[in-house]
Amino acid sequence: MLLDEWKTHWNQTRTEAVTIAMIYVGLGDKDRAFAWLEKAYAEERGSRVEMLKAFPYWDPLRSDPHYADLLRRMNLPP
């Protein structure tokens, strides 16, 4: 399964947590998507996690309070 491959890749390299979060968004699992976004924020500052505000793929998360909190911590306007 693709998700398992990305998790293995992340465990080995600690990169691409954002990609795993995107997979969980696609699966409709917001809790796991946010958990991986938190990992991305903590470990991948300055990477694709900054696209959280602009990329439409994250639209399903925008109404969740965790989304606004993450944007605030990233110093991005809501």
Residue pairs with C-beta under 8 A, 6 or more apart in sequence:
2 23
3 20
3 23
3 24
3 27
6 16
6 19
6 20
6 23
7 20
9 15
9 16
10 16
10 17
10 20
10 39
14 43
15 44
17 36
17 37
17 39
17 40
17 43
17 44
17 49
18 36
18 37
18 40
18 44
18 47
18 48
18 49
18 51
20 36
21 32
21 33
21 34
21 35
21 36
21 37
21 39
21 40
22 33
22 57
24 30
24 32
24 33
24 36
25 33
25 57
25 58
25 60
25 61
28 60
30 60
30 61
30 64
33 61
34 61
34 64
34 66
34 67
34 70
37 49
37 52
37 70
38 70
40 47
40 48
40 49
41 49
41 70
41 73
41 74
49 74
50 74
50 76
52 58
52 67
52 70
52 71
52 74
52 76
53 71
53 76
53 77
58 67
61 67
68 78
71 77
71 78
72 78
